Amino acid sequence: MIEDFTYYTPTKVVFGRGAENKTGELVAVLGCKKTLLHYGGGSAERTGLLGRIRESLREAGVSFVELGGVVPNPRLSLVNEGIELCRREGVDFILAVGGGSVIDSAKAIAYGAADEERGDVWDFYARIRVPRACLPVGSVLTIAAAGSEMSCSSVITDEATGTKRGYGNDLCRPKFAVMNPELTMTLPAYQTACGCVDILMHTMERWFGGGGRMELTDGIAAALMRTVIRNAKILVSEPENYDARAEVMWAGSLSHNGLTGCGTDGGDWATHQLEHEIGALFDVAHGAGLAAVWGSWARYVYKENPARFAQFATEVMGLQPAATDEETALAGIAAMEDFYRELKMPVTIRELGIEPTGAQLKEMAEKCAAKFEGGAAGTMKKLSAEDMERIFRAAM
């Protein structure tokens, strides 16, 4: 049965070569007085991107202050620093220049800076409070991966407790997303591959949900996943291929703005939750962590709906049907792992360069389960802490 849904995508997209030069006018038209320019490490400065953004803001008459230093698995401590800076400087707009980590950090700052209660922004991620306001956010995307440039979600890590939590609310959906595929050409191959895995997983999580199906949504989702797989392979040998970069970048946005989940139950998301625990404890790259654990999750749950996994094998991975849905399903899982290997992505936790102890695997599973009412995650199959621990062990 097709599920009821609301599809909401208010983000204006400016896509193509030189698009970043329009950033200032995009901010100015919103009537904002002072912007926080938020970014990560030195690459945006070295490539001249930040210089072009600053000049664009000045030409549009937009004043700004800056806060850099965002790292993968963005930190709560920097978010709190940004909130205080925004309050002190009277900032009324947050401009994120970077990838998903920078955009997620910007969203968290935007929640906190607009919070009239002036409480702990972590309350929103811990589900203690619900935000009532959020400063407007815009982004200049430099990494095709997270889809945060068009999504309602963000993920923040409290490094003091080793806890990583995601939160979704339409208040934080960016007002605009500036996307120039050329800005992704200098990324290391590993980072590009991690991004492609993350994009795929955003649609795979929705594909493998436990609820209804919509034929049109399935067609869009399958086409998106095939497009990412095809172009990710091109980028292995042709990292400066503009068309392949453009296909992957646009897929990243569409994969996580809700389009590939219309008419479904919203998706399973257990693989993401499992990876969040790995990322929180060991600070691994998100896409690599997803690749490392997905195959073990899939083999643990596929019997709940082998036909759906078989459909994935034939429509996404391009395999011929085997004698049974179960055989086709397992072949599809193996084919996806082969694709990860082709990108030099890990398919086990050890291949991430870490080796959690049995006690750490148990701890990660228990922390993951504790996030959910009833202590169970997922919709394809409800996973208890014991189930999650088995998946972690199988993924070693």
Buried (B, 14 or more C-beta within 10 A) or exposed (E): EBBEBEEEBEBBBBBBEEBBBBBBBBBBEBEBEBBBBBBBBEBBBEBEBBEBBBBBBEEBEBEBBBBBBBBBBBBBEBBBBBBEBBBEBEBBBBBBBBBBBBBBBBBBBBBBBBBEEEEBBBBBBBEEBEBEEBBBBBBBBBBBBBBBBBBBBBBBBBBEEBBBBBBEBEBBBBBBBBBBBBBBBBBEEBBBBBBBBBBBBBBBBBBBBBBBBBEEBBEBBBBBBBBBBEBBBBBBEEBEBBEBBBBBBBBBBBBBBBBBBBBBBBBBBBBBBBBBBBBBBBBBBBBBBBBBBBBBBBBBBBEBBBEBBBBBBBBBBEBEEBEEBBBBBBBBBBBBBEBBEEBEBBBBBEBBEBEBEEEBBBBBBBBBBEBBEEBBBBBBBBBBBEBBBBBBBBBB
